[in-house]
């Protein structure tokens, strides 16, 4: 998923942009706008709020810790820059897909077969003896996987890190398939968390940044 930002707005901004004849200068301005928009998105994820200022919907997995989408936000990059606009997004197409599904939400029917096939989360070749992937770990936790407590008293939900460190891909796959049992399909709902974009309150901020940068480039400041 990509976010395209094009500078259009007030008569003052349009006039000042038109006064910049150097393409390099215009690209420099757009780069600053892209970096600022990227920073705003990261701040929004840190605050766990969407474009409307509302808190993100809570996770289905109550015990999962850490801020939602923080990893995605950290890897967000300023990509294509022209003299009229800038694009921010991800270099990894898989991460772009995850961002899209979180941005707009998703409801789909998952079958037992594709649930098992999607567990690695990577297109790179993997061996059965390789460590279990984080996606496998999340699938196991979704299915209710637990381990014995130290000393053998009762059971507890392990962490994703523990599963990756203590299981192979083959082991995680076998356990997952056995836990799914005869259940053939079920519905999965991912609520929308609109973290990508420019909030209304940020538009004026970006326009002011552009005007200030232009004035400095023209020697008016």
N, C-alpha and C positions, 0 to 999 in steps of 0.2 A: 504494500500500500504506500502511496506517495501523497504528499501534500504540496500543491503548487501555490505559490504566493506571487501575485502580480500587483505592482504598486499602482493603484489608481485611487483617486479620492478627491480632496479639496482642490479648488482652483489654484491655491497657493502651491500645493504639492505638484500639481500637473505643470504649472508654469516653471517651477524650479527644475523639475526633471527635464523639461524641454530645453532648458538653458545649458544642460550638460551635453557637450558634443563629443567628449572623449569616451570611447567604449570602455576602456580600462577603468575609468572613474565610475561609470555606471555599474560595471560588474562589481567593483569594490563596495558600492552602496548596497547592491543586492545581496552580497555576501554577508554584510552586517545585519541586514534584515533577516536572512535565513538563520544566522547564528542566534539572533534574539528570539525568533519564533521557536527554534529548537529548545532554547533555555526555558521559555514559557511552558512548553509541553512537559519538560522534565520537572518543573516546579509543580505543575498540575498533578503529575503522577505522585510526587512526593507528598502533596496534600491529599491525594486520593480523591480528587474531585473531577467532574466532567466539565465540558464546555459551558454548561449552564450553572456551574458552581455547586452542583449537587454531589453528595458523597457517592462513591462507587457502590454498586450493589455488592453485598457481602458474598464471600465464597460459599460454595456448597460444602466444601471440606472445612469444617469448623476449626480443626486443630492445625491447619496449615498456617504457618507463621510467615511474617515478612510482608512487605508492601506489594500489592498487585501491580503487574506491568513494569516494575522497576528495572528488570533486566532489559526489556525491550527499549525502554526510554534511554538507558545508558548507551545502547548501540545505535540510537537514532543519529543519522548523519546528514550534513548538508551535501547534496549531490550535484545536480545540474544547475549551473549558474549562467544566466544570460544577461544582456544589458537591459532587459525588461522584466525579469522575474527570476525566481529561485525555486528549486524543488528540494524538499527534505524527505527522507525515507530510509529504507534499510537496504544494505547490499545483499542480504540473504533473502531469497524469495520465500523460503519457509517462514522466516520471521515476519515478512510482509503479510503473508497469509494469516498468521496468528494475530497480527495487529488489526487486520481487516475484520476478522471474526469478533474480536473484542470491541472494536469501534461500533459495529452495527448489531452485534449480537447474533446468535445462531440457534436454531432448533433443528435437529436432525435425528433420523432414526439410525442407530448403529446396530449392525448385525454382529453375531459372534465371530464370523470370519474376518470382517474388516477391522474389528476391534483388536484382534490378535495381530493382524498384518501391520497396523499402524503404530505398533509399540516402540519401534526403534527411533523414530523421529529424525532419521538421517538417510540421505541417499548413498552415503559411503558404504562400501562393502564391510560387513561385520562377520565375525566368527562366533559360533555358538559358545565358545569359551571366553569371549570378551566380557568385560564387566557389564552388568545390566545397565540399561540406559535410564536417564531421568524420566523419560516418557513411560517406560515400562513401570518404573517405581510409582509414578502417579496413577497409572492404570490399576496397579495392585491395591493402592490405597483407596481408590474409588470403589473397588470391588469389596473392600472391607478387610484387607489382609492385616493380620496381627502376628506378633511373635511372643514367645514366653518371656516373662519378666526374669531378671537375674535371680537365681535361686529357685526357679520353677514355680513361683507363686503367681498364678493368674497370667493374663496376657496383656499386651500393650501394643499400641499402634507405633510402628517404627518410623523413622524419618526417611526421607528420600535419600539422604546421604548414606544412611546405614544400608539400605537396599542396594545401592550402587556399589558400595564397598564390599558387600558380603554375598552377592549373587552374580551368577553369569547370565548372559542373555538366555541360554537354554533353560536354566533353572527357573528364571522368572517367567518364561513362556509356559513351562509345564505347570507351575503353580497357578498362573492366571487362567489357563484353560480348565484346570480342575475346579477352580472357584466359580467359573462361569456356568459349569454344569450343563443342564439341558436348556437353559435360557437362550433363545435364539436372537432376540432383538429387544431393544429398549430405546426410549427417547432421551436425548441429551439436550439440555437447554443452557446456553451461555448468554447471560444478560449483557445488554449493550453498555459499554463504558466508553463514552466518546472523549478520548483524551487527545486525539490528533486534530489539529486545526487551529484557527485563530478565534478566540472568544471576542465578543463585541467590545469588551472593555480594552482588549489588546490592540484593536485596530488603530485607535487614536495614538496609542503608544508607539506603534510601528511607524505611523505617518510622521510623528514628531521626531523620531530617531532619523528617518530619512531626510527630513528638512534640515535637521541639525548637522547631519553628515554632509549634505550638499553645501550648506553655508560654510562649513569648515574647508571643504575642497575648493570653494570659490574665494576663500579668504575673507568672508564676511564676518567671521566670528573671532 
